[in-house]
Amino acid sequence: MQSSDSAGTQLHVAITGARGLIGSALAWRLTDEGHRVSALVRRTPQPGQIPWNPEAGILNPEHLEGVDAVVHLAGENVGARWTPAKKTRIRNSRVQGTRLLSETLARLRRPAAVLISASAVGIYGNRKEEVLDEHSPLGDPKEDFLAAVGQDWEAAADPARTAGIRVVHPRLGLVLSPAGGALGRMLPPFRLGLGGQFGSGSQWMSWIVIDDVVSALLHLLATHTAAGAGNVTSPKPVRNREFTQALGPLLSRPTPFPLPAAALRLTLGQMADSTLLGSARVLPRRLEATGFRFSYPDLEGALRHVLGKERGASFPA
């Protein structure tokens, strides 16, 4: 971690979503740095794991006694057509889990010092050309589903805040990793030469490479002055067409086929407008103000890194 306060101190960190894209990478880094990690799991727990069931409100407080920090990353994947049932799962998976964790932590004799409870830049809604930071108004919850979910998601941590626990909401952008997430889904069609911009390609994408996500979470764990919401995105957002123009050449493939907005809406419905066609030009001003420095602030360097295409690299993507 980047704070001298925690240098040489072994922490016990509980993580939800520890098998996911971010959670697995974070757990590996924490373990590699000598910290103890306990994953919260819904299945039968293995030694060192903590059972919980957010839907049923089941979490034994004794399992969190003495834990130094909790990182809450679990949530239903938003990358599919939003049926009414899917939207309910997206919201409940975030709000119920956060509320259960925060209420449980608030009741402990020795609560964790910090709860890092994930959020997302979708909380700002579709803002077109507007430059957004943590002082910007949030999206209209009556008009934008992800804005409504984000606001309820962050508010669900209020019991922990009220109890004096330091609560941090990293508002995550599009996470770049070949192991999964949006980029993982993009790579197959791009490698076949079928990739292209979404709609007009003018919409802003707020992205961040997986390495910087993990480093930012470690930094937020260790930075005792960090609290509240902070954007965890590259300081250099790009338009969708710029993203396409950067990715295609790195894969040695043309990108001649734009995906029409009408086709995306027909296939994916409301999800297309909110995630693929929506625009969010988000800057991580609070994170940078705490002294965090990005390893991969530029898109081409980030893509080269995650695809194994860094200059001098000899292995294929």
Buried (B, 14 or more C-beta within 10 A) or exposed (E): BBBEEBEEEEBBBBBBBBBBBBBBBBBEBBEEEEBBBBBBBBEEBEEEBBBBBBEEEEBEBEBBEEBBBBBBBBBBEBEEEBEEEBBEBBBBBBBBBBBBBBBBBBEBEEBBBBBBBBBBBBBBBBBEEBEBBBEBEBBEBEEBBBBBBBBBBBEBBBBBBEBEBBBBBBBBBBBBBBEBBBBBEBBEBBEEBBBBBBBEBBBBBBBBBBBBBBBBBBBBBBBEEBBEBBBBBBBBBBBBBBBBBBBBEBBEBEBEEBBEBEEBBEEBEBBBBBBBBBBBBBBBBBBBEBEBEBEBBBBBBBBBBBBEBEEEEEEEB
